Amino acid sequence: MSAERLSSQRNIWVATVRPDGRPHLAPVWFVAEGKALYFVTDPKSVKARNLQRNPKVAVSLEDGDAPYIVEGLARHVNPSAEIVRLFKAKYDWDITTDTQYSQLFEVEVTKHVR
């Protein structure tokens, strides 16, 4: 996937696994850096709680005509200056000052599905 295509997309859909094994799917804002994807969420959200128990995710772009689907492992990370800059440039959003959406996850892509 080209960096240009990823940077042109506003949302990704992140699928996580609920405690009972059912999937949970949610749209999130994101940035890409290197081979990783980054998204921010509320620490109290279903996806954040799911990821504390099980780091496995599936991620998809909204574009159904040119699918991009990957699987990976998500982990909570502290924001680097570059990730802060990328969110600011893409969304005009300083992720370091948001008190609700304050948990940054890095998705290490382990498999390209499409």
C-alpha positions in Angstrom: 0.0 0.0 0.0 1.4 3.3 -1.0 1.9 6.0 1.7 0.1 8.4 -0.6 -3.0 6.3 -0.6 -3.0 5.7 3.1 -2.5 9.4 3.8 -5.4 10.3 1.5 -7.9 8.2 3.5 -9.7 9.8 6.4 -10.7 6.7 8.4 -9.9 3.1 8.9 -12.1 0.4 10.4 -10.6 -1.5 13.2 -11.9 -4.9 14.2 -11.1 -6.2 17.7 -12.3 -9.2 19.7 -14.8 -9.0 22.5 -14.3 -11.3 25.6 -16.9 -13.7 24.3 -15.2 -14.0 20.9 -17.6 -11.7 19.0 -16.0 -9.1 16.8 -16.3 -5.4 17.5 -15.8 -3.0 14.5 -15.2 0.8 14.8 -14.1 3.6 12.5 -11.1 5.6 13.7 -8.8 8.4 12.5 -5.3 7.2 11.8 -1.9 7.9 10.5 0.7 5.6 8.9 4.4 5.7 9.6 6.8 3.2 8.2 5.0 -0.2 8.2 2.8 0.7 11.2 -0.6 2.3 11.5 -1.5 4.5 14.5 -4.9 5.4 15.9 -6.1 7.1 19.1 -9.1 6.1 21.1 -10.8 6.7 24.5 -9.2 4.4 27.1 -12.7 3.5 28.2 -13.9 2.5 24.7 -14.9 -1.1 23.8 -11.9 -1.3 21.4 -9.4 -0.2 24.0 -10.7 -2.7 26.6 -10.7 -5.4 24.0 -7.1 -4.7 23.0 -6.0 -4.9 26.7 -7.1 -8.5 26.6 -6.3 -9.5 23.1 -4.0 -7.4 20.8 -5.2 -9.0 17.5 -6.9 -6.7 15.0 -8.1 -6.5 11.5 -8.0 -3.2 9.7 -9.6 -2.0 6.5 -9.9 1.2 4.6 -13.4 2.4 3.8 -12.8 2.1 0.0 -14.6 -1.0 -1.1 -13.6 -0.5 -4.8 -9.9 -0.8 -4.0 -9.7 -2.9 -0.8 -7.0 -2.7 1.7 -7.3 -5.2 4.5 -4.6 -6.2 7.0 -4.3 -8.2 10.2 -1.9 -7.2 13.0 -1.1 -6.7 16.6 -2.0 -3.5 18.4 -0.2 -2.1 21.4 -0.5 1.0 23.5 2.4 3.4 22.9 3.4 6.8 23.9 3.2 9.3 21.0 6.5 10.3 19.3 6.9 13.8 18.0 6.5 12.4 14.5 3.2 10.8 15.2 1.9 13.9 16.9 3.0 15.9 13.8 1.3 13.5 11.4 -2.0 13.7 13.3 -1.8 17.5 13.4 -1.0 17.7 9.6 -3.8 15.3 8.6 -6.6 16.3 11.0 -5.5 19.5 12.6 -5.6 17.6 15.9 -3.1 17.7 18.7 -3.4 14.3 20.2 -1.3 15.3 23.2 -4.0 17.8 24.5 -7.1 15.6 24.0 -8.3 14.4 27.4 -10.9 12.0 26.1 -9.2 10.3 23.1 -5.9 9.9 24.8 -4.8 6.3 24.2 -2.5 5.8 21.2 -2.2 2.4 19.6 0.4 1.2 17.1 -0.7 -1.6 14.8 2.1 -3.8 13.6 0.9 -5.3 10.4 1.5 -9.1 10.4 -0.5 -10.1 7.2 -1.8 -8.3 4.1 -5.1 -9.9 3.3 -6.0 -7.7 0.3 
